[in-house]
Amino acid sequence: MKPAVRVRGLRKEYPGQVAVAEVDLRIEHGEVFALLGPNGAGKTTTVEILEGHRKRTAGEADVLGEDPWAAGRAWRARIGIVLQTVNDAANLTVAETVRHFARYYPNPGDPEEVIEQVGLTEKAGARVRSLSGGQRRRLDVAIGIVGRPELLFLDEPTTGFDPEARRRFWTLIAGLAHGGTTIVLTTHYLDEAEALADRVAVLAAGRVVAEGTPAELGGRARAEAVVRWSDETGRHEERTSFPTKLITELSDGRELAELTVTRPSLEDVYLDLIGATGEEREAA
Ligand SMILES: Nc1ncnc2c1ncn2[C@@H]1O[C@H](COP(=O)(O)OP(=O)(O)OP(=O)(O)O)[C@@H](O)[C@H]1O
């Protein structure tokens, strides 16, 4: 079976600016794929090209079997999009808005159920303009999924969500993925990528600098563990590929004070990949 998304040599230039230099991606059906990268890396531009909203300068793109720039209405109905900007239909209620968007699709979901899925049932009768930022974002998600898309694009979907809304959103996305929806999301939250994505690609300056499962990215699974402990002579730190063995030898049956075993977090690996400086790390 063809992958859901296949791009080769993707490039987008603006006057005096290369937004996407050269990107290759392959996303399988049913995968949750996260694009990570610093501001200006080219994530939104890449996603907009895949959505058919932006024309590429060069390269090949195949999304659900078609060239997104040339594809028509039938193709569009198979795709769901949650943009960074909020749709403006502020005088309608939440329920009216979702029902309105449902009419664009040949086989939509039940608007009430979709509103429930995004946790807006209590706000169904509220005017869109009265929603908080996070609630509006959830409405955007509802609009993105009401057509029951095969492929869903989410550009920074949880920006502005409170922690509970984020968790709820993650459950929603995991449920959609479980039901077979292919999901492509961009995010700045490493924990979000780790919680949701089967695979991630890190973009920097318009190129993919690493790709893999969150666990493997940048050799993380193979990275040495750092074992820290303290005793009467002070604090100690040792790097090892065999932390269990080291701790067994060290402890000899007794408790080791302040013992920790750590491996690089996804954030550590990510900051390495994008070449963050020490100061930026402190700030992260
Ligand atoms: N319409 C445009 N005209 C000119 N330059 C643009 C345009 N859109 C994007 N760019 C430039 O292309 C580069 C990539 O932008 P893009 O929005 O794809 O990055 P991003 O990775 O999504 O960033 P962020 O994390 O800030 O959303 C940036 O340098 C941006 O200034």
The ligand as an SDF file (V2000), in Angstrom:
LIG
                    3D

 31 33  0  0  0  0  0  0  0  0999 V2000
    4.1650   34.0100    3.2710 N   0  0  0  0  0  0  0  0  0  0  0  0
    5.4710   34.1020    3.5560 C   0  0  0  0  0  0  0  0  0  0  0  0
    6.2550   34.9860    2.9440 N   0  0  0  0  0  0  0  0  0  0  0  0
    7.5770   35.0620    3.2160 C   0  0  0  0  0  0  0  0  0  0  0  0
    8.2200   34.2900    4.1060 N   0  0  0  0  0  0  0  0  0  0  0  0
    7.4730   33.3900    4.7750 C   0  0  0  0  0  0  0  0  0  0  0  0
    6.0690   33.2330    4.5250 C   0  0  0  0  0  0  0  0  0  0  0  0
    5.6050   32.2490    5.3400 N   0  0  0  0  0  0  0  0  0  0  0  0
    6.6690   31.8040    6.0330 C   0  0  0  0  0  0  0  0  0  0  0  0
    7.7950   32.4700    5.6990 N   0  0  0  0  0  0  0  0  0  0  0  0
    9.1450   32.2620    6.2420 C   0  0  0  0  0  0  0  0  0  0  0  0
    9.5030   30.9080    6.0550 O   0  0  0  0  0  0  0  0  0  0  0  0
   10.1810   30.3910    7.1930 C   0  0  0  0  0  0  0  0  0  0  0  0
    9.4720   29.1530    7.7200 C   0  0  0  0  0  0  0  0  0  0  0  0
    8.2340   29.5360    8.3140 O   0  0  0  0  0  0  0  0  0  0  0  0
    7.2100   28.5020    8.9250 P   0  0  0  0  0  0  0  0  0  0  0  0
    6.0110   29.2770    9.3360 O   0  0  0  0  0  0  0  0  0  0  0  0
    7.0140   27.3740    7.9890 O   0  0  0  0  0  0  0  0  0  0  0  0
    8.0030   27.9820   10.2110 O   0  0  0  0  0  0  0  0  0  0  0  0
    7.5090   27.1200   11.4500 P   0  0  0  0  0  0  0  0  0  0  0  0
    8.5010   26.0300   11.6210 O   0  0  0  0  0  0  0  0  0  0  0  0
    6.0980   26.7040   11.2490 O   0  0  0  0  0  0  0  0  0  0  0  0
    7.6290   28.1520   12.6430 O   0  0  0  0  0  0  0  0  0  0  0  0
    6.7450   28.3770   14.0000 P   0  0  0  0  0  0  0  0  0  0  0  0
    7.2180   27.3250   14.9520 O   0  0  0  0  0  0  0  0  0  0  0  0
    7.1590   29.7360   14.4090 O   0  0  0  0  0  0  0  0  0  0  0  0
    5.2970   28.2490   13.6280 O   0  0  0  0  0  0  0  0  0  0  0  0
   10.2560   31.5290    8.1950 C   0  0  0  0  0  0  0  0  0  0  0  0
   11.5260   32.1270    8.1140 O   0  0  0  0  0  0  0  0  0  0  0  0
    9.1740   32.4820    7.7330 C   0  0  0  0  0  0  0  0  0  0  0  0
    9.5070   33.8100    8.0400 O   0  0  0  0  0  0  0  0  0  0  0  0
  1  2  1  0
  2  3  1  0
  2  7  2  0
  3  4  2  0
  4  5  1  0
  5  6  2  0
  6  7  1  0
  6 10  1  0
  7  8  1  0
  8  9  2  0
  9 10  1  0
 10 11  1  0
 11 12  1  0
 11 30  1  0
 12 13  1  0
 13 14  1  0
 13 28  1  0
 14 15  1  0
 15 16  1  0
 16 17  2  0
 16 18  1  0
 16 19  1  0
 19 20  1  0
 20 21  2  0
 20 22  1  0
 20 23  1  0
 23 24  1  0
 24 25  2  0
 24 26  1  0
 24 27  1  0
 28 29  1  0
 28 30  1  0
 30 31  1  0
M  END
$$$$
